[in-house]
Amino acid sequence: MKKLYCFDFDGTITYKDTMFLFLRYYNPAKFRVQFIRHIPLFILLKLKLADTEKVKKSFIGSVLKGQLQSKIEEKAEKFFEENFPKIIRENALDFINNIDREHTHSLIVTASLDLWVKPFAEKLQMRLVSTQAEFKNGISTGNFIGINCNGNEKLERIKKEISGHKYDKIIAFGDTSGDKAMLKWADEGHYRFFH
């Protein structure tokens, strides 16, 4: 029986949102200044009066734009080394470690950027489906390649990723409204399963 597991990352298998954790880790001083500057936008976001993707792009760009790709990747590796496994939910880690790798494919499907999630995906032996950071000549533009991997976009990306593969069962795990499309589409959708 061939299974496909789709795991959301932030909040589902981790305790915290890794975007804030990583950006703070990358440049604490710049993070503080930009966080304060973005508070009005975060409030509008909470009130559903601002576009998530625009706010996210603005905030990430305010910290990473103009930075060398090699430096960001090096920091992402160190961030992983310092935070794995402590930011991962223990029961999620147990579950993932006990997956029968021979008969399954596993994906991390996340709105977070590939930059800092990639080392976690590699460690957990999963393919990564995520929002992608854009670089030009090895320098961060602060933009994304394509759109934010959230909501219906998560489902579109999964379908693209598994194109040509057949599965007997698809099992998905998520913890927010951004995972609804994925959870509904799966044969088994688990909401806050590891909480």
N, C-alpha and C positions, 0 to 999 in steps of 0.2 A: 504493500500500500504506500503510494507516494504522497507525501504531505508537504505543504508549503506553510511555513510560519512567517507571519508579518508582525514585527514588533515596533510600536512607536518607541521613541527613545526617552525624551524628556518627561519625567513624571511617571512614566510607565515602568521602565526598568531602572531609571535613576530616581534619586530622592528629590533632585532639584533641577531647575532649568539651567542647562549648561551654557546657554548664550551669555547670561550675566556672569556666571562663574568664569568662563574663559576670557571674556573681554576685561574683567577686573584683573585677572591673572596676567593678561598680556601687557596692560599698561595701567596700573592702579590710579595714577594721578589724572591721566586723560579720561579714564573711565568715570571718576568722581565728577569732574567738570561736566562731561557730556551727559551723565545721568541726570544731574541737576537741571541742565538745559532742556532735557527731554521730558522732564516731569509733566509739563502741561500736555504734551502729546500722549504720554502714558495714561493720563487721566481721561483724555478724549477717547482713547482706545477702550478703556474700561467702560465708558458710557456708550460705546459702539458708535462714536461720532467721528472716528478717524479710520483710515485704511491700514490694516495690520501690516501689509507688505511694505507700504511707504514708510511707516514709522520704524519698522525693523531695519529696512535698508538705510534709513537716515542714521539710526543709532549705531549700527555695525560700521557703516561708512565713516562715521565721526571718529571712530577709534582706529579702524584698520586702513582707511584710504591712504594711498601713497606709501604703504609699508611693503617691504620686500617679501615676496612669496616664500623664499627660503627661510627668512627670519620667523614668519608666521608659522610655517610648518615645523620648524625646530621647537618653537614655544608650544605648539600643539602636542608635540611628542612628550615634552617635559610635563605639560599639564596632565596628559594621560598617565604618565608614570607616577605623578604625585597624587592622583585622584582615583586610580583604579586599585582595588575594587571598592574603596570606601564610599563612593557616591552611587554605587549600584545596589539596588535592593537585594538583600541576601536570598530571598525566596525566588526572585527572578533569575539570579545567577545560578542557583541550584537547578532550576527548571531548564535553563539554557544548557548547562553542563551535562544534563541527562538526555538531551535530544539525540535520537538515533540518527547520526549523520549520514548513514548509508542510504536511508530511504527518505530523506527530507532535504528541502532547501530552506534556508532561513534568511530573512531580510530584516534590516533595520530600516524603517521608513520614517523619516523625520524632517520637520521643517527647519531644524538646526542646520548649520552649514557643514558641508563635507570637511572643511578645514580641521575642525576639532573633533568631529565624531569618527572620522576614518580610523584612527588608532584603536578606538574602542571596538569598532566593527571587526577590524582585523583580529584583535585579541579574542573576540567572541565567535570568530569564524563565521561571520555573516557578510552577505553582500550588502552594500550601502546604497540606499535610495534616498537622496536628500536634496536640499536647496544647495545650489552650487555657486561658489564664489568666483567672481570674474577677475582675471589678471591680464594685463597687457604688458608685454616685455618683462615679465617677472615681477610686476608691481600691481598691488591691489587697486582696483578702480573704485572699490566700495559698492559695486553693483553685483547683481546676481546674473548667472547665465540662465535664461528662461525665467520662470516665475517661482514664487515661494512654494515649496512642496508641502501644502497643507490642504485639508478639506478634500474636494473632488480631485485636486491635482495629485494627491497621494495615490488615489486609486488609478488615475491615468498612468502615473509613473510605474506602479506595480505591474499593470497590464503590459506596458512596454517592456519591462524588465523580464517578465516570464513568457513573453511571446514565443510560441513554438514549443512550450512545455505543457504537459498535461499532468494534473494533480487529482488524486482521488479525494483529497480533503484539504481545504484551506482554513487555517486558524489564525485569527488576528487578535492583537492585544492593543488597547489604547486607553487614554484617560481623560480626553477632552472632546469638545464638539468638533475639533479639527480632525478627529479620527472616525467620526460617525460614518462617513461614506465607506471607508475601508471595513469597519466592523459590520456594517449592514451587508456588504458584498460577500464577505467570507462565509463559509459554511458554519463556522463557529466564531462569533465575535465576543470577546471577553473585555468588559469594561472595568477598569481598576482592579483587575484580577490579582495583582501582586501587592495591593495596598494593605 
